[in-house]
Amino acid sequence: MSIIKKLASQTAVYGLSSIFGRFLNYLLVPLVTYHFSAMEYGVVSEFYAYAGFFSVFLLLGFETGYFRFRDKHNTSKDTAYSTALIFVVLVNLGFFFGILAINSRLSPALHYAEHPEYVLYFTIILTLDAIASIPFARLRAENKALRFAGIKIFEILITVILSLFFILYWPKLASVYPQLWLSKLYHPEIGIGYVFLANLTASICKFMLLSPQLLSIRWGFDRVLFAKMWRYSLPMVFIGFTGIINEMLDRVLLKHLLPYDTHTNMQMLGIYSACYKLSILMTLFIQAFRYAAEPFFFAYADKTDAKPVYAKVLKFFVIFCMFIFLLVTLYIDFFKYFLGKDFRVGLNVVPILLLANLFLGIYVNLALWYKLTDKTGLGAVVSLAGAILTVLLNIAWIPKYGYVGSAWATLLCYAGMTVLSYLLGRRYYPVNYDVVRVLIYIGLGVDLYLGQQLILQKLNIAPWLPASGLMAVYALTVFLFEKPARTK
């Protein structure tokens, strides 16, 4: 349990920074959805969907490759780090200058001929963020969670402050004091583009804060090590790409497959994307866990009790994820106010997306089998299966069921990947997971959510009353189930 507590403490540090930082960023959702239309928010959602795909290719799996080889075969940590960093920098510089050269043709092709700056902003953001991923990986590997967290929080603070300035303060300043030099710099036709400018400025500030990790190393490029890292990391690109398909493709396809006109399709995309944000608490926890768990899994793999520890990690992970599921779904009448009124028609997808993210988190736990056994090729097969399922279900269900079909496709995709990964893990790296108890916690959480829906249909009471009682039932059940394990 001491090892799990250590992992939990690391997750807490990453989690507090992510939760605090993302909570600040989360406040941008009501800011944007109350001040821009669903169609304009759809523009933001579309660009971030594209950004997810490009981020995989711009990093090429070398973040995980660095973790794998920084301590392997007595390789110099600085050599592994600088080899990965130099390669990622060269790839991203090529990407930036390539987009810069074709932007005059690319922007019209994306139907943004009037705003080519959107593409340029995102190109710079993607380039800086991809390069910054390697220094961030080094901070994680060296257990410098506080510095990692501090930089992440600062980035989010800059984003939030500038967004408030661009969207709220600057337009009012320009209208009240039009003769000020600052007022003359404001251009209302940029509109939603100011959201992109806030993110761009934050990315630049983050990059500057990482300069010690970028400069204070012994530079070197080991060709032999690079070949090993390339062979290991290349399947991770495929895994990452298919993962982005599972996570982002629905928001790309909704624009094209919904059976309405372009304006309405973009509205539906904006509604779905905004409601997706209500699953942010689950996403935050998974991200924080991932930051802490990935280096932990690699570092602890040679211990004699590694597999029992991994099994306990998964169980407690599911316990906490179901707590988040219940917190959001039972108190949805509170969380809905984070969205503008026009966006709340899509709240029915929130429980589906929360469960989808739960299975994604379980898959993150189970995926250690192919990372620790260097069978990343088989891991790519699992991701490919999920991507194929995502594509087929979205194509089949979006025209019939709209964004609700996309939500169900996401859930079935991650659930299917979880089952397939578990079965392959049983063969190549068997861990005795407590499957029965994990399923009990998931089933209990879903039953409590459905129970609240039934209570609210039968009784005219405030939703928070049954919500609080059902949360107490879940907490008591966990306590009774886990108490014997703690007292042994």
C-alpha positions in Angstrom: 0.0 0.0 0.0 2.9 2.4 0.6 3.8 2.1 -3.2 0.2 2.9 -4.1 0.2 5.8 -1.7 3.3 7.1 -3.4 1.7 6.8 -6.8 -1.4 8.5 -5.4 0.7 11.4 -4.0 2.3 11.9 -7.4 -1.1 11.7 -9.1 -2.4 14.2 -6.5 0.4 16.7 -7.4 -0.2 16.3 -11.1 -3.9 16.2 -10.5 -4.1 19.3 -8.3 -2.2 21.2 -11.0 -4.4 19.8 -13.7 -7.6 20.2 -11.8 -6.8 23.8 -10.7 -5.4 24.7 -14.1 -8.2 23.0 -16.1 -10.8 24.4 -13.7 -9.6 27.9 -14.6 -9.7 26.8 -18.2 -13.1 25.2 -17.5 -14.3 28.7 -16.6 -13.7 29.6 -20.2 -16.5 27.3 -21.3 -19.3 29.5 -19.9 -17.3 32.6 -21.0 -17.2 31.4 -24.6 -20.6 29.7 -24.7 -22.3 32.8 -23.2 -20.6 35.2 -25.6 -20.4 33.3 -28.9 -22.9 31.3 -30.8 -22.9 27.5 -31.1 -21.7 27.9 -34.7 -18.7 30.0 -33.6 -17.9 27.5 -30.8 -18.0 24.8 -33.5 -15.0 26.6 -35.2 -13.0 26.3 -32.0 -14.0 22.6 -31.6 -13.0 21.8 -35.2 -9.6 23.3 -34.9 -8.9 21.5 -31.7 -10.0 18.3 -33.3 -7.4 18.8 -36.1 -4.8 19.7 -33.5 -5.3 16.4 -31.7 -4.4 14.5 -34.9 -1.3 16.6 -35.7 0.0 16.4 -32.1 0.5 12.7 -32.6 2.6 13.1 -35.8 4.6 16.0 -34.4 5.7 14.0 -31.4 6.0 10.6 -33.1 5.9 8.6 -29.9 9.3 9.9 -28.7 7.9 10.9 -25.3 7.2 7.3 -24.4 10.4 6.2 -26.2 12.4 8.5 -23.9 10.8 7.0 -20.8 11.7 3.5 -22.1 15.3 4.1 -23.0 16.5 6.8 -20.5 17.6 4.1 -18.0 18.0 1.1 -20.4 21.4 -0.5 -21.1 23.2 2.2 -19.1 22.3 4.8 -21.7 23.2 8.3 -20.7 20.0 10.1 -19.6 21.2 13.3 -21.3 22.0 11.4 -24.5 18.5 9.8 -24.6 16.9 13.2 -23.8 18.9 15.2 -26.4 18.4 12.6 -29.1 14.7 12.6 -28.6 14.6 16.4 -28.3 16.7 17.1 -31.4 14.6 14.8 -33.6 11.3 16.3 -32.4 12.6 19.9 -32.9 13.6 19.1 -36.5 10.3 17.5 -37.3 8.3 20.4 -35.9 10.4 23.1 -37.7 9.7 21.2 -40.9 6.0 21.2 -40.1 5.9 24.9 -39.3 7.7 26.0 -42.5 5.7 23.6 -44.6 2.3 25.0 -43.4 3.6 28.5 -43.7 4.4 27.8 -47.4 1.0 26.4 -48.3 -1.3 28.4 -46.0 -2.6 30.6 -48.8 -4.1 27.5 -50.3 -4.8 25.5 -47.2 -7.0 28.1 -45.4 -9.5 28.4 -48.3 -9.6 24.6 -48.6 -10.7 24.5 -44.9 -13.3 27.2 -45.6 -11.4 29.8 -43.6 -10.3 32.0 -46.5 -11.3 35.1 -44.5 -9.3 34.0 -41.5 -6.0 32.4 -42.6 -4.5 33.6 -39.4 -6.4 30.8 -37.6 -4.3 28.2 -39.3 -1.1 30.1 -38.6 -2.0 30.5 -34.9 -2.6 26.8 -34.6 0.5 25.8 -36.4 2.6 27.8 -34.0 0.7 26.4 -31.0 1.2 22.8 -32.2 4.9 23.3 -32.9 5.6 24.8 -29.5 3.5 22.3 -27.6 5.1 19.3 -29.3 8.6 20.5 -28.6 7.7 21.2 -25.0 6.4 17.6 -24.5 10.0 16.3 -24.3 11.1 18.7 -21.5 7.9 17.9 -19.7 8.6 14.2 -20.0 12.0 14.8 -18.5 10.4 16.6 -15.5 8.1 13.6 -15.0 11.0 11.1 -15.3 13.0 13.0 -12.7 9.9 13.2 -10.3 9.9 17.0 -10.5 6.1 17.1 -10.3 6.0 20.5 -8.6 7.9 22.3 -11.4 5.8 20.4 -14.0 2.6 21.5 -12.2 3.8 25.1 -11.8 4.4 25.6 -15.5 1.2 24.0 -16.4 -0.8 26.2 -14.0 1.0 29.3 -15.2 0.1 28.4 -18.8 -3.6 28.1 -18.0 -3.5 31.3 -16.0 -2.2 33.2 -18.9 -4.8 31.6 -21.2 -7.7 32.5 -18.8 -6.5 36.1 -18.1 -6.0 36.9 -21.8 -9.3 35.3 -22.7 -11.1 37.4 -20.2 -9.3 40.5 -21.5 -9.9 39.7 -25.1 -13.5 38.7 -24.8 -14.8 40.9 -21.9 -12.6 43.9 -21.2 -11.1 44.9 -24.5 -14.4 45.2 -26.4 -15.9 47.4 -23.6 -12.8 49.5 -23.5 -12.9 50.0 -27.3 -16.5 51.0 -27.2 -16.3 53.4 -24.2 -12.8 54.9 -25.0 -12.4 54.6 -28.8 -9.6 57.1 -28.9 -7.2 55.2 -26.7 -4.3 53.5 -28.5 -5.2 50.2 -27.0 -8.8 50.5 -28.2 -7.5 51.1 -31.8 -5.7 47.8 -31.7 -8.9 45.9 -31.1 -10.5 44.3 -34.2 -14.0 42.9 -33.6 -13.9 41.0 -36.9 -11.3 38.6 -35.4 -14.1 37.3 -33.1 -13.5 33.8 -31.9 -9.9 34.1 -33.1 -9.1 35.9 -29.8 -9.5 32.5 -28.1 -6.7 31.2 -30.3 -4.5 34.2 -29.6 -4.9 33.6 -25.9 -3.7 30.0 -26.3 -0.9 31.0 -28.5 0.5 33.6 -26.0 0.2 31.0 -23.2 2.1 28.4 -25.3 4.9 30.9 -25.9 5.2 31.7 -22.2 5.3 28.0 -21.3 8.0 27.4 -23.8 10.1 30.2 -22.2 9.7 28.7 -18.8 11.0 25.4 -20.1 14.2 27.0 -21.4 16.3 25.5 -18.5 15.2 22.0 -19.6 15.9 22.9 -23.2 19.4 24.4 -22.8 21.0 23.0 -19.6 21.9 19.6 -21.0 24.9 18.0 -22.8 23.7 18.0 -26.4 24.4 14.9 -28.4 22.7 12.7 -31.0 23.2 8.9 -30.7 22.3 7.3 -34.0 22.2 3.8 -32.6 20.0 4.9 -29.7 17.8 6.8 -32.1 17.3 3.7 -34.2 16.2 1.8 -31.1 13.9 4.6 -30.0 12.5 4.9 -33.5 11.6 1.2 -33.7 10.0 1.3 -30.3 8.2 4.6 -30.8 6.9 4.1 -34.4 4.0 1.8 -33.3 3.2 4.4 -30.6 2.5 6.9 -33.5 0.0 4.5 -34.8 -1.5 3.9 -31.4 -1.6 7.7 -30.8 -3.2 8.3 -34.1 -5.9 5.7 -33.7 -6.4 7.1 -30.2 -7.0 10.5 -31.6 -9.5 9.0 -34.1 -11.3 7.5 -31.1 -11.2 10.8 -29.2 -11.7 13.4 -31.9 -13.0 12.0 -35.1 -16.6 12.4 -34.0 -16.2 16.2 -33.9 -14.7 16.1 -37.4 -17.4 13.9 -38.9 -20.3 15.7 -37.3 -19.7 18.7 -39.5 -20.0 16.6 -42.6 -22.4 13.7 -41.7 -25.2 15.5 -39.9 -28.2 15.7 -42.3 -28.6 19.5 -42.0 -27.2 22.6 -43.6 -23.6 23.7 -42.8 -24.8 26.3 -40.3 -27.0 23.9 -38.3 -24.2 21.2 -38.5 -21.8 23.6 -36.9 -24.3 24.4 -34.2 -24.7 20.8 -33.4 -21.0 20.4 -33.3 -20.7 23.3 -30.9 -23.4 21.9 -28.6 -21.8 18.4 -28.5 -18.3 19.8 -27.9 -19.5 22.0 -25.1 -21.4 19.1 -23.4 -18.2 17.0 -23.9 -16.5 19.5 -21.6 -18.8 18.4 -18.7 -16.8 15.1 -18.6 -13.7 17.2 -17.9 -13.4 16.0 -14.3 -13.0 12.4 -15.4 -10.5 13.5 -18.1 -8.5 15.5 -15.7 -8.1 12.6 -13.3 -7.1 10.3 -16.1 -4.6 12.8 -17.4 -3.1 13.3 -13.9 -3.0 9.6 -13.4 -1.3 9.1 -16.7 1.4 11.7 -15.9 2.2 9.9 -12.7 1.6 6.3 -13.7 3.6 6.0 -17.0 7.1 6.6 -15.4 5.9 4.6 -12.3 5.0 1.6 -14.4 8.3 1.5 -16.1 10.4 2.1 -13.0 8.5 -0.5 -10.9 8.4 -3.2 -13.5 11.4 -5.2 -12.1 10.0 -5.4 -8.6 8.8 -8.8 -7.4 5.4 -7.4 -6.3 4.9 -5.3 -9.5 1.8 -7.2 -10.7 -0.1 -7.2 -7.4 0.6 -3.5 -7.2 -0.7 -2.9 -10.7 -3.9 -4.8 -9.9 -4.5 -2.7 -6.8 -3.8 0.5 -8.8 -6.6 -0.4 -11.3 -9.1 -1.2 -8.6 -8.6 2.1 -6.7 -8.5 3.9 -10.1 -12.0 2.6 -10.9 -13.3 3.5 -7.4 -12.3 7.1 -7.9 -13.5 7.3 -11.5 -17.0 6.1 -10.5 -17.0 8.7 -7.7 -16.4 11.4 -10.4 -19.1 9.8 -12.6 -21.7 10.1 -9.8 -20.6 13.6 -8.8 -21.2 15.0 -12.3 -24.3 13.0 -13.3 -26.2 13.2 -9.9 -25.5 16.9 -9.7 -25.9 17.7 -13.4 -28.5 20.4 -12.5 -25.5 22.3 -11.0 -22.9 21.6 -13.7 -25.3 22.6 -16.5 -24.8 26.2 -15.6 -21.3 26.0 -16.9 -22.9 26.1 -20.3 -24.9 28.7 -22.1 -28.6 28.1 -22.2 -28.6 27.2 -25.9 -26.0 24.4 -25.3 -27.9 22.5 -22.5 -30.1 20.6 -25.0 -27.2 18.1 -25.3 -26.8 17.2 -21.6 -28.2 13.7 -22.3 -24.8 12.7 -23.7 -22.8 13.6 -20.6 -23.3 10.2 -18.7 -22.5 8.3 -21.9 -19.2 10.3 -22.3 -18.3 9.9 -18.7 -18.6 6.1 -18.9 -16.6 6.3 -22.2 -13.8 8.1 -20.4 -13.9 5.6 -17.5 -13.2 2.8 -20.0 -10.5 4.9 -21.6 -8.8 5.2 -18.1 -9.1 1.4 -17.6 -7.5 0.9 -20.9 -4.6 3.2 -19.9 -4.0 0.9 -16.9 -4.2 -2.3 -19.0 -2.0 -0.9 -21.7 1.1 -1.5 -19.6 1.4 -5.0 -21.0 2.5 -4.0 -24.4 4.7 -1.1 -23.2 6.6 -3.3 -20.7 7.0 -6.3 -23.1 8.0 -4.0 -26.1 5.0 -5.4 -28.0 3.9 -2.0 -29.2 2.9 -3.5 -32.5 0.2 -5.5 -30.8 -0.8 -2.4 -28.9 -1.3 -0.8 -32.3 -3.6 -3.6 -33.3 -5.9 -2.9 -30.3 -5.9 0.8 -31.2 -6.6 0.0 -34.9 -9.6 -2.1 -33.9 -10.9 0.7 -31.8 -10.4 3.2 -34.6 -12.2 1.0 -37.1 -15.1 0.6 -34.7 -15.2 4.4 -34.2 -15.3 5.1 -37.9 -18.0 2.6 -38.7 -20.3 3.5 -35.8 -20.0 7.2 -36.4 -20.7 6.8 -40.1 -23.7 4.6 -39.3 -25.2 6.5 -36.4 -24.5 10.2 -36.9 -27.0 10.5 -39.8 -29.6 8.7 -37.7 -29.0 9.8 -34.2 -26.9 12.9 -34.5 -24.3 13.6 -31.8 -26.0 11.1 -29.4 -24.8 8.4 -31.9 -21.3 9.8 -31.6 -21.4 9.5 -27.8 -22.5 5.9 -27.9 -19.8 5.1 -30.5 -17.2 6.6 -28.2 -18.4 4.4 -25.3 -18.5 1.2 -27.3 -15.1 1.9 -28.8 -13.4 2.3 -25.5 -15.2 -0.6 -23.9 -14.2 -2.8 -26.8 -10.6 -1.7 -26.6 -10.6 -2.4 -22.8 -11.9 -6.0 -23.3 -9.4 -6.7 -26.1 -6.5 -5.3 -24.2 -7.4 -7.3 -21.1 -7.5 -10.5 -23.1 -4.1 -9.9 -24.8 -2.6 -8.8 -21.5 -3.7 -12.1 -19.9 -1.5 -13.8 -22.5 1.6 -11.6 -22.7 1.8 -10.0 -19.2 -0.8 -11.6 -17.0 -1.9 -9.5 -14.0 -4.5 -10.9 -11.6 -6.9 -7.9 -11.7 -9.9 -8.0 -9.4 -12.3 -8.0 -12.3 -15.4 -8.9 -10.3 -15.0 -6.0 -7.8 -14.2 -3.6 -10.7 -17.4 -4.6 -12.4 -19.4 -4.3 -9.2 -18.2 -0.7 -8.7 -19.1 0.2 -12.3 -22.5 -1.5 -12.1 -23.2 0.2 -8.8 -22.4 3.6 -10.1 -24.6 3.1 -13.2 -27.5 1.7 -11.0 -27.3 4.7 -8.6 -27.5 7.1 -11.6 -30.5 5.3 -13.0 -32.0 5.2 -9.5 -31.9 9.0 -9.3 -33.6 9.3 -12.6 -36.4 7.1 -11.4 -36.7 9.0 -8.1 -37.0 12.3 -9.9 -39.7 10.9 -12.1 -41.8 9.7 -9.2 -41.2 12.5 -6.6 -41.2 16.2 -7.0 -38.2 17.0 -4.9 -35.0 19.0 -5.3 -32.4 16.8 -7.3 -29.6 17.4 -4.8 -31.5 15.5 -2.1 -31.5 12.0 -3.7 -28.1 12.9 -5.2 -26.5 13.3 -1.8 -28.1 10.2 -0.4 -27.0 8.1 -3.4 -23.4 9.5 -3.1 -23.5 8.4 0.5 -24.6 4.9 -0.5 -21.6 4.6 -2.9 -19.1 5.9 -0.3 -20.5 3.5 2.3 -20.3 0.5 -0.1 -16.7 1.3 -1.0 -15.8 1.6 2.7 -17.4 -1.8 3.6 -15.8 -3.5 0.6 -12.3 -2.1 1.1 -12.1 -1.9 4.9 -10.9 -5.6 5.3 -8.1 -5.0 2.8 -6.9 -2.0 4.8 -7.0 -3.7 8.2 -5.0 -6.8 7.2 
